[in-house]
């Protein structure tokens, strides 16, 4: 294959040039630039390295994303397990209320002091604890 490419290159260089074009080098002359066959062999090596680096960066991003997701989920589960009576919480629907009763899968919230309005929400619908109760005497 290399012999064919060399002959093809030589045949192209032996013909007359176009008007205004510099003369082609002689058949045995070297120009200092790599031949077409050598340049084609060197190109994939660089692109393979770039692809390896890209896959490495992609893998690192996926792993860090999974680890941060686990960390946030663990923090959320800890917040839900530490909810206690008289904590002020905000639900995912935006309702803010004070915890009256905590059951294993639901929480009863008092949302209005004047009319003593209470609602029952699923424990997982609590988005944040706004104020925690203080057990110490002020």
N, C-alpha and C positions, 0 to 999 in steps of 0.2 A: 504494500500500500504506500509506504514512504517513497519507494522508487518511482511509483506512478506519479505521486504528488510532485516530486522533484522534477520529473520530466515535463509535467504539465506546467510548472512554474517556469522552467527554462524555455519551453515552447512559447509561452506568453511573452517572455522578455526578449526573445530573438526577433520577433516581428517588428515591422516599422512602427514608430510611435505616431501619435496624432500630431497634427501641426501645432506648434507652440508648446509641445510637451518635451521635457528633457529626455535625453537618450537613456535607455535602460542599461543597467550594468551588464558586463559580459557574463557569459554562462558560468565561468569558473570563479567570478569575483564574489567576494563576501561583502555584505553591507554593514555588518555589525548588529543588525536587528535579527531576532530569532526568526527562523523560517516558519511557514504557516503550520507545518506539522508540529513543531515544538511549541508554538504559541497556543495551539489548540489543546495540547496536553497540559500546559500549565494553568489554563483558565479554570477547569473544573476543580483543581485542588483548592484554589482560593474561594470559590463559591461553596465548596463543601464545608470549609471552615466557617464561613459566614452562616450557613444553615445550621451547623452544630451550635454556634453561639446563640442564634435565634431560638432554637429549641430549648437550650439551657435557660435562657431568660424566661421563656414561656412557662417552663416547668417551675421555676422559682416563683413566678407570679401566682400560679395556681396553688402551690403549696402554701404560700403566705396568706392567700385568700381563704383557704380552708381553715388554717390555724386561727386566723382572726375571727372567723365566723363561729368557731367552737368557743372561743374566749367570750364573745358577746353573748352567746346562748347560755353559757355557764353563769355569767353575771346576771342575766335576766332571770334564770331559774332561782338563783340565790335571793334576788330581790323579792320574787313571789313567795318564797318559803319564809321570808322574814317579815311578812306583813302581819301586823298585830292590831288589836283593838285601839281605836282613837287615832290611827294614822290617817293623814289626809292624802288621798290618792287621785290620780287622773286616769280615766279610762281611754281606750283607743277612740271612742266616739267623742271625747272632749268633755265628758261629765266629770266634775270635781265633787268629791264627797268625802265624808269621814267614815271610817270603817266602824261598823257596829258589831258585826259578828263575822267570824272567819270559819268556814266549813272546808272540808277537804277539796272540793272542786268549785265552790261558789263563795262569793263574798257579799255581805249585805252592807250597803252604803246608805248613810243618811245624807240626803242632798239639800234639804231645807230645814233649818232649825225652827222656823215659825210654825209651819204646818206639820212638822215631824214626818216629812216624806222620806220613805225608804225605798230603795230599789235593790234588787238582787242581780248581780252580774257574774259572769263566768270568770273564774280567777285569771285565766289567760288573757282576758280583755283589759287587764290593768296595765297601763303603759308605763307609769312612773309613780313613785312615792314622792309626794310634794313636801310634806312635813312629817317627820317621825315624832312620836311622842317621847317626852323626856320623863324618865322615872324618878329623877331627883327632885327634891323640893326646892323651889326658887326662893 
